[in-house]
Amino acid sequence: MKILIACEESQTVCEAFRAKGHEAYSCDILPTSGKHPEWHIQGDALTEAYSGKYEMMIAHPPCTYLSVAGAGYLYPKSILNRERYLKGAEAKDFFMKLLNAPIEKICVENPLPFKIFELPPYTQIIHPYHFGEPFMKRTCLWLKNLQALKHTNIVKGEPTSKSPWYNKGGKDRQKNRSKFWKGISDGMAEQWS
Ligand SMILES: C[S@@+](CC[C@H](N)C(=O)[O-])C[C@H]1O[C@@H](n2cnc3c(N)ncnc32)[C@H](O)[C@@H]1O
């Protein structure tokens, strides 16, 4: 299948689908930090998503202004921060354009969204520890024409809520924090191939 991995600079999902023999491409406004620049399209994900070239898309749109984890910034001292709200509305518009792209099979991935933005209901919630990685990170999937992911390997014990690269500082701090999970990527490639 020809597959677009939208908003992905790390190539984690792209590599998992390539390993299953698919023609997958990562696409991000940033250059890739992955090993295969020849599989990377540096540019706007919406242009690719509406190009008519792809049979499947997995998208990781920016979540900074949509996530419920940012509640403290949206309502500092219980008053709505209008500037931040407008950024959230813009992020929702991008999210919805990806979800409504003319591609048969779609998965959009994001953290739990803030209710005020009224995103459509997600299909399922997963954590990395359902897929062999000892971390807890609530991840919502919005699916179209794809089966809900089955857990592949539930890690026993108390999972930590932070990935090993979460607290790395420096210029790549934001990028490191939003890297996707190999265990989940492998589960997607295995179950959606
Ligand atoms: C939450 S991060 C997802 C990163 C991804 N999980 C990974 O492992 O690479 C969102 C990404 O969307 C990218 N992005 C933002 N606007 C974009 C656009 N219009 N087209 C393509 N990528 C975009 C950002 O550069 C960022 O890498």
The ligand as a MOL file (V3000), in Angstrom:
LIG
                    3D

  0  0  0     0  0            999 V3000
M  V30 BEGIN CTAB
M  V30 COUNTS 27 29 0 0 0
M  V30 BEGIN ATOM
M  V30 1 C 3.1280 16.1870 17.9400 0
M  V30 2 S 4.4330 16.2580 16.7710 0 CHG=1
M  V30 3 C 4.4120 14.5900 16.1820 0
M  V30 4 C 5.7950 13.9970 16.0220 0
M  V30 5 C 5.7350 12.5140 15.6670 0
M  V30 6 N 5.0670 11.7680 16.7370 0
M  V30 7 C 7.1130 11.9000 15.3960 0
M  V30 8 O 7.4260 10.8360 15.9940 0
M  V30 9 O 7.8520 12.4580 14.5690 0 CHG=-1
M  V30 10 C 3.6870 17.1660 15.4750 0
M  V30 11 C 4.5270 17.3260 14.2330 0
M  V30 12 O 3.7450 18.0020 13.2320 0
M  V30 13 C 4.6210 18.7650 12.4390 0
M  V30 14 N 3.8000 19.7060 11.6390 0
M  V30 15 C 3.1850 20.8310 12.0610 0
M  V30 16 N 2.4970 21.4040 11.0400 0
M  V30 17 C 2.6780 20.6040 9.9530 0
M  V30 18 C 2.2260 20.6510 8.5950 0
M  V30 19 N 1.4300 21.6300 8.1410 0
M  V30 20 N 2.6240 19.6740 7.7530 0
M  V30 21 C 3.4530 18.6750 8.1920 0
M  V30 22 N 3.9020 18.5890 9.4640 0
M  V30 23 C 3.5170 19.5310 10.3390 0
M  V30 24 C 5.5860 19.3350 13.4380 0
M  V30 25 O 6.7790 19.7710 12.8330 0
M  V30 26 C 5.7880 18.1460 14.4060 0
M  V30 27 O 6.9080 17.3650 14.0440 0
M  V30 END ATOM
M  V30 BEGIN BOND
M  V30 1 1 1 2
M  V30 2 1 2 3
M  V30 3 1 2 10
M  V30 4 1 3 4
M  V30 5 1 4 5
M  V30 6 1 5 6
M  V30 7 1 5 7
M  V30 8 2 7 8
M  V30 9 1 7 9
M  V30 10 1 10 11
M  V30 11 1 11 12
M  V30 12 1 11 26
M  V30 13 1 12 13
M  V30 14 1 13 14
M  V30 15 1 13 24
M  V30 16 1 14 15
M  V30 17 1 14 23
M  V30 18 2 15 16
M  V30 19 1 16 17
M  V30 20 1 17 18
M  V30 21 2 17 23
M  V30 22 1 18 19
M  V30 23 2 18 20
M  V30 24 1 20 21
M  V30 25 2 21 22
M  V30 26 1 22 23
M  V30 27 1 24 25
M  V30 28 1 24 26
M  V30 29 1 26 27
M  V30 END BOND
M  V30 END CTAB
M  END
